[in-house]
Structures are given as C-alpha cells and as structure tokens.
Amino acid sequence: MLRVLLGLVCFAVVAQAEEIFDQLKVGTNFFKNARIIQSSPVDLLIGHDDGYKRIKLQDLPDDLKARYPFDAQKAADYEKEEARKRQLVQAQNAGAARNALLAKEGQIRAQIAEHRKSLKRINKDIGTQDRRTKGKGVRSADRQYADELRRQKILIRDEIWRLEDERDRTEALRRKYE
C-alpha cells in the first residue's frame, strides 16, 4: 500500500514537472496545448495539438530563452557529437549491409557449384545415352530419355547464367560498401 501511494506521489510530481502551455507563440506560429518533450543545446522538441515541432533556441520567446539559453559553443559541440554518432551508425549499417551481401554471394556461389555438378552428371549421362541410341529409331525410349536430358541441361545452364548475373550484381553492390 505504501509503495502504491509513493508511486502516485512520484507520478504527480513528474506530471507537474512537464511544462504545458495553453498557447505558445514562436515567431508567427501559434501552438495549442504545447508541451516541451525534449531539449538540446540547439533546439526544443515540442508536442502540440497538430503534432510535433523542433524549435531552435534562438527562436524561442523571451520567457523561454531565460530557461533554455543558447550557448554557441555548446551547440557546436553538440552538433559535432551528433554528426559523429550519425557517421558511426552509417558505418555500422554499411558493415552490416556488406556482411549480408557477402553471405548472399556465398549462397549464390554454392548454388552455382551444385548446378555445375548436376550439369557435369547430365553431360556424362547424355554421352552414355548417345552411345546407347546408335541405330535406334527417333521414338525409342533411349532417344527420348537423351532428349529429356538435353532439355534438363538447357534449363540448368540457363539457371547457372541467371545465378551468375545475380552474383555479379550482388558483388557490384557489395563493392559500394567497401
């Protein structure tokens, strides 16, 4: 019971700490039911009836400038740090993209290798069937099987070409992240 009461008191203190303005004028703009959500050395993020807005500290009304003063050095340091963080995230994202593309290349190479094995086996089977079909008619089972093997060979060859094109596109895309 004491914990619940203490929690309610803390909630009430936090609720009162948030600044809420019935109407906030910034320049020529009016924001209804505005509340300050976040502050930085550069700007304030306010929520209002129509959404959210970032307002530079220099543009604040005089009464808020006193509570949120603008310091050019702090703002420059903050902007520099934010730029560094963005670069770090971008580098991490580039590394993750590169690793994903490397994995995809590996999968494609494995598929190509499997298809080449199948192609080698089919070529061997076609040679065997060609020797068996000597002197037999066009409609013989051996000839039909040899023709089916040739159709499979063409399909596998086309799939290898498609995979090689995909591998080349993936490699080109990966090189952009190096």
Short mmCIF file of the C-alpha atoms (twelve columns), coordinates in Angstrom:
data_MODEL
# 
_entry.id   MODEL 
# 
loop_
_atom_site.group_PDB 
_atom_site.id 
_atom_site.type_symbol 
_atom_site.label_atom_id 
_atom_site.label_alt_id 
_atom_site.label_comp_id 
_atom_site.label_asym_id 
_atom_site.label_seq_id 
_atom_site.Cartn_x 
_atom_site.Cartn_y 
_atom_site.Cartn_z 
_atom_site.pdbx_PDB_model_num 
ATOM 1   C CA . MET A 1   0.000  0.000   0.000   1 
ATOM 2   C CA . LEU A 2   2.832  2.357   0.900   1 
ATOM 3   C CA . ARG A 3   4.550  1.597   -2.420  1 
ATOM 4   C CA . VAL A 4   1.395  2.416   -4.372  1 
ATOM 5   C CA . LEU A 5   0.989  5.709   -2.509  1 
ATOM 6   C CA . LEU A 6   4.653  6.574   -3.056  1 
ATOM 7   C CA . GLY A 7   4.304  5.735   -6.752  1 
ATOM 8   C CA . LEU A 8   1.274  8.011   -7.096  1 
ATOM 9   C CA . VAL A 9   3.115  10.873  -5.402  1 
ATOM 10  C CA . CYS A 10  6.120  10.427  -7.740  1 
ATOM 11  C CA . PHE A 11  3.786  10.340  -10.746 1 
ATOM 12  C CA . ALA A 12  2.107  13.564  -9.631  1 
ATOM 13  C CA . VAL A 13  5.488  15.291  -9.212  1 
ATOM 14  C CA . VAL A 14  6.618  14.153  -12.674 1 
ATOM 15  C CA . ALA A 15  3.303  15.226  -14.213 1 
ATOM 16  C CA . GLN A 16  3.701  18.702  -12.738 1 
ATOM 17  C CA . ALA A 17  7.315  18.944  -13.917 1 
ATOM 18  C CA . GLU A 18  6.327  18.825  -17.595 1 
ATOM 19  C CA . GLU A 19  5.798  22.296  -18.957 1 
ATOM 20  C CA . ILE A 20  2.452  22.710  -20.715 1 
ATOM 21  C CA . PHE A 21  1.391  25.896  -22.484 1 
ATOM 22  C CA . ASP A 22  -2.204 26.538  -23.492 1 
ATOM 23  C CA . GLN A 23  -0.880 28.563  -26.375 1 
ATOM 24  C CA . LEU A 24  2.768  29.036  -27.320 1 
ATOM 25  C CA . LYS A 25  3.772  31.714  -29.813 1 
ATOM 26  C CA . VAL A 26  7.046  31.225  -31.686 1 
ATOM 27  C CA . GLY A 27  7.618  33.854  -34.341 1 
ATOM 28  C CA . THR A 28  4.374  33.984  -36.319 1 
ATOM 29  C CA . ASN A 29  3.340  30.433  -35.357 1 
ATOM 30  C CA . PHE A 30  0.905  29.548  -32.589 1 
ATOM 31  C CA . PHE A 31  0.914  26.090  -30.997 1 
ATOM 32  C CA . LYS A 32  -2.063 24.996  -28.886 1 
ATOM 33  C CA . ASN A 33  -1.562 22.780  -25.844 1 
ATOM 34  C CA . ALA A 34  2.185  22.780  -26.389 1 
ATOM 35  C CA . ARG A 35  4.475  20.817  -24.126 1 
ATOM 36  C CA . ILE A 36  8.239  20.554  -24.133 1 
ATOM 37  C CA . ILE A 37  9.207  16.965  -24.786 1 
ATOM 38  C CA . GLN A 38  12.954 17.216  -25.247 1 
ATOM 39  C CA . SER A 39  15.630 19.866  -25.123 1 
ATOM 40  C CA . SER A 40  19.110 20.008  -26.561 1 
ATOM 41  C CA . PRO A 41  21.770 22.736  -26.786 1 
ATOM 42  C CA . VAL A 42  20.400 23.518  -30.263 1 
ATOM 43  C CA . ASP A 43  16.610 23.236  -30.078 1 
ATOM 44  C CA . LEU A 44  13.474 22.125  -28.249 1 
ATOM 45  C CA . LEU A 45  11.086 19.419  -29.382 1 
ATOM 46  C CA . ILE A 46  7.537  20.380  -28.559 1 
ATOM 47  C CA . GLY A 47  4.359  18.374  -28.905 1 
ATOM 48  C CA . HIS A 48  1.142  20.211  -29.655 1 
ATOM 49  C CA . ASP A 49  -2.396 19.599  -30.934 1 
ATOM 50  C CA . ASP A 50  -1.235 19.356  -34.566 1 
ATOM 51  C CA . GLY A 51  1.823  17.171  -33.989 1 
ATOM 52  C CA . TYR A 52  5.455  17.842  -33.155 1 
ATOM 53  C CA . LYS A 53  7.861  20.642  -33.980 1 
ATOM 54  C CA . ARG A 54  11.541 21.355  -33.389 1 
ATOM 55  C CA . ILE A 55  12.201 24.973  -32.481 1 
ATOM 56  C CA . LYS A 56  15.686 26.475  -32.443 1 
ATOM 57  C CA . LEU A 57  16.643 28.033  -29.125 1 
ATOM 58  C CA . GLN A 58  17.326 31.375  -30.818 1 
ATOM 59  C CA . ASP A 59  13.680 31.496  -31.996 1 
ATOM 60  C CA . LEU A 60  12.130 30.971  -28.565 1 
ATOM 61  C CA . PRO A 61  10.064 33.685  -26.883 1 
ATOM 62  C CA . ASP A 62  11.941 35.711  -24.272 1 
ATOM 63  C CA . ASP A 63  10.402 33.932  -21.262 1 
ATOM 64  C CA . LEU A 64  11.594 30.550  -22.585 1 
ATOM 65  C CA . LYS A 65  15.000 31.896  -23.654 1 
ATOM 66  C CA . ALA A 66  15.695 32.533  -19.985 1 
ATOM 67  C CA . ARG A 67  15.020 28.872  -19.106 1 
ATOM 68  C CA . TYR A 68  16.696 27.468  -22.244 1 
ATOM 69  C CA . PRO A 69  19.611 29.799  -23.040 1 
ATOM 70  C CA . PHE A 70  21.531 29.396  -26.275 1 
ATOM 71  C CA . ASP A 71  25.273 28.815  -25.984 1 
ATOM 72  C CA . ALA A 72  27.031 28.791  -29.360 1 
ATOM 73  C CA . GLN A 73  29.956 26.659  -28.111 1 
ATOM 74  C CA . LYS A 74  27.673 24.032  -26.551 1 
ATOM 75  C CA . ALA A 75  25.567 23.992  -29.723 1 
ATOM 76  C CA . ALA A 76  28.655 23.494  -31.919 1 
ATOM 77  C CA . ASP A 77  29.941 20.703  -29.668 1 
ATOM 78  C CA . TYR A 78  26.505 19.068  -29.665 1 
ATOM 79  C CA . GLU A 79  26.216 19.243  -33.476 1 
ATOM 80  C CA . LYS A 80  29.723 17.787  -33.839 1 
ATOM 81  C CA . GLU A 81  28.851 14.893  -31.497 1 
ATOM 82  C CA . GLU A 82  25.559 14.231  -33.310 1 
ATOM 83  C CA . ALA A 83  27.402 14.156  -36.659 1 
ATOM 84  C CA . ARG A 84  29.925 11.701  -35.204 1 
ATOM 85  C CA . LYS A 85  27.072 9.468   -33.964 1 
ATOM 86  C CA . ARG A 86  25.398 9.575   -37.389 1 
ATOM 87  C CA . GLN A 87  28.680 8.602   -39.065 1 
ATOM 88  C CA . LEU A 88  29.120 5.736   -36.624 1 
ATOM 89  C CA . VAL A 89  25.606 4.434   -37.287 1 
ATOM 90  C CA . GLN A 90  26.158 4.795   -41.023 1 
ATOM 91  C CA . ALA A 91  29.420 2.833   -40.797 1 
ATOM 92  C CA . GLN A 92  27.708 0.112   -38.759 1 
ATOM 93  C CA . ASN A 93  24.863 -0.066  -41.273 1 
ATOM 94  C CA . ALA A 94  27.342 -0.244  -44.159 1 
ATOM 95  C CA . GLY A 95  29.223 -3.062  -42.413 1 
ATOM 96  C CA . ALA A 96  26.007 -4.973  -41.818 1 
ATOM 97  C CA . ALA A 97  24.935 -4.495  -45.440 1 
ATOM 98  C CA . ARG A 98  28.355 -5.633  -46.663 1 
ATOM 99  C CA . ASN A 99  28.219 -8.754  -44.490 1 
ATOM 100 C CA . ALA A 100 24.704 -9.577  -45.696 1 
ATOM 101 C CA . LEU A 101 25.800 -9.202  -49.311 1 
ATOM 102 C CA . LEU A 102 28.868 -11.374 -48.691 1 
ATOM 103 C CA . ALA A 103 26.605 -14.076 -47.242 1 
ATOM 104 C CA . LYS A 104 24.288 -13.817 -50.244 1 
ATOM 105 C CA . GLU A 105 27.276 -14.133 -52.601 1 
ATOM 106 C CA . GLY A 106 28.341 -17.279 -50.761 1 
ATOM 107 C CA . GLN A 107 24.874 -18.787 -51.120 1 
ATOM 108 C CA . ILE A 108 24.783 -17.983 -54.833 1 
ATOM 109 C CA . ARG A 109 28.245 -19.468 -55.353 1 
ATOM 110 C CA . ALA A 110 27.130 -22.651 -53.577 1 
ATOM 111 C CA . GLN A 111 24.038 -22.883 -55.821 1 
ATOM 112 C CA . ILE A 112 26.180 -22.389 -58.929 1 
ATOM 113 C CA . ALA A 113 28.552 -25.136 -57.771 1 
ATOM 114 C CA . GLU A 114 25.626 -27.541 -57.234 1 
ATOM 115 C CA . HIS A 115 24.201 -26.756 -60.671 1 
ATOM 116 C CA . ARG A 116 27.618 -27.276 -62.289 1 
ATOM 117 C CA . LYS A 117 27.843 -30.697 -60.621 1 
ATOM 118 C CA . SER A 118 24.399 -31.550 -61.980 1 
ATOM 119 C CA . LEU A 119 25.423 -30.290 -65.415 1 
ATOM 120 C CA . LYS A 120 28.542 -32.461 -65.373 1 
ATOM 121 C CA . ARG A 121 26.458 -35.511 -64.419 1 
ATOM 122 C CA . ILE A 122 23.897 -34.768 -67.136 1 
ATOM 123 C CA . ASN A 123 26.627 -34.341 -69.770 1 
ATOM 124 C CA . LYS A 124 28.008 -37.742 -68.786 1 
ATOM 125 C CA . ASP A 125 24.515 -39.293 -68.947 1 
ATOM 126 C CA . ILE A 126 23.915 -37.703 -72.365 1 
ATOM 127 C CA . GLY A 127 27.157 -39.272 -73.650 1 
ATOM 128 C CA . THR A 128 26.053 -42.664 -72.309 1 
ATOM 129 C CA . GLN A 129 22.583 -42.315 -73.871 1 
ATOM 130 C CA . ASP A 130 24.064 -41.220 -77.219 1 
ATOM 131 C CA . ARG A 131 26.143 -44.418 -77.325 1 
ATOM 132 C CA . ARG A 132 23.059 -46.492 -76.461 1 
ATOM 133 C CA . THR A 133 20.871 -44.876 -79.118 1 
ATOM 134 C CA . LYS A 134 23.101 -45.673 -82.105 1 
ATOM 135 C CA . GLY A 135 20.956 -47.386 -84.712 1 
ATOM 136 C CA . LYS A 136 17.713 -46.954 -82.763 1 
ATOM 137 C CA . GLY A 137 14.675 -45.050 -84.015 1 
ATOM 138 C CA . VAL A 138 13.815 -41.464 -83.153 1 
ATOM 139 C CA . ARG A 139 10.912 -42.574 -80.968 1 
ATOM 140 C CA . SER A 140 12.858 -45.125 -78.957 1 
ATOM 141 C CA . ALA A 141 12.885 -44.801 -75.169 1 
ATOM 142 C CA . ASP A 142 16.657 -44.268 -75.147 1 
ATOM 143 C CA . ARG A 143 16.387 -41.389 -77.652 1 
ATOM 144 C CA . GLN A 144 13.531 -39.802 -75.719 1 
ATOM 145 C CA . TYR A 145 15.493 -40.064 -72.488 1 
ATOM 146 C CA . ALA A 146 18.549 -38.457 -74.172 1 
ATOM 147 C CA . ASP A 147 16.322 -35.632 -75.429 1 
ATOM 148 C CA . GLU A 148 14.923 -35.142 -71.918 1 
ATOM 149 C CA . LEU A 149 18.487 -34.961 -70.561 1 
ATOM 150 C CA . ARG A 150 19.296 -32.269 -73.145 1 
ATOM 151 C CA . ARG A 151 16.234 -30.255 -72.051 1 
ATOM 152 C CA . GLN A 152 17.380 -30.536 -68.434 1 
ATOM 153 C CA . LYS A 153 20.872 -29.449 -69.485 1 
ATOM 154 C CA . ILE A 154 19.482 -26.308 -71.131 1 
ATOM 155 C CA . LEU A 155 17.379 -25.469 -68.045 1 
ATOM 156 C CA . ILE A 156 20.334 -25.930 -65.695 1 
ATOM 157 C CA . ARG A 157 22.637 -23.931 -67.983 1 
ATOM 158 C CA . ASP A 158 20.107 -21.073 -68.068 1 
ATOM 159 C CA . GLU A 159 19.784 -21.198 -64.262 1 
ATOM 160 C CA . ILE A 160 23.586 -21.033 -63.920 1 
ATOM 161 C CA . TRP A 161 23.651 -17.966 -66.162 1 
ATOM 162 C CA . ARG A 162 20.861 -16.327 -64.129 1 
ATOM 163 C CA . LEU A 163 22.721 -17.052 -60.872 1 
ATOM 164 C CA . GLU A 164 25.990 -15.707 -62.295 1 
ATOM 165 C CA . ASP A 165 24.220 -12.472 -63.252 1 
ATOM 166 C CA . GLU A 166 22.738 -12.224 -59.754 1 
ATOM 167 C CA . ARG A 167 26.167 -12.895 -58.230 1 
ATOM 168 C CA . ASP A 168 27.712 -10.144 -60.371 1 
ATOM 169 C CA . ARG A 169 25.018 -7.648  -59.330 1 
ATOM 170 C CA . THR A 170 25.484 -8.610  -55.673 1 
ATOM 171 C CA . GLU A 171 29.280 -8.210  -55.931 1 
ATOM 172 C CA . ALA A 172 28.888 -4.779  -57.544 1 
ATOM 173 C CA . LEU A 173 26.513 -3.700  -54.785 1 
ATOM 174 C CA . ARG A 174 28.851 -5.045  -52.082 1 
ATOM 175 C CA . ARG A 175 31.798 -3.091  -53.534 1 
ATOM 176 C CA . LYS A 176 29.858 0.115   -52.868 1 
ATOM 177 C CA . TYR A 177 30.138 -0.624  -49.122 1 
ATOM 178 C CA . GLU A 178 33.903 -1.168  -49.137 1 
# 
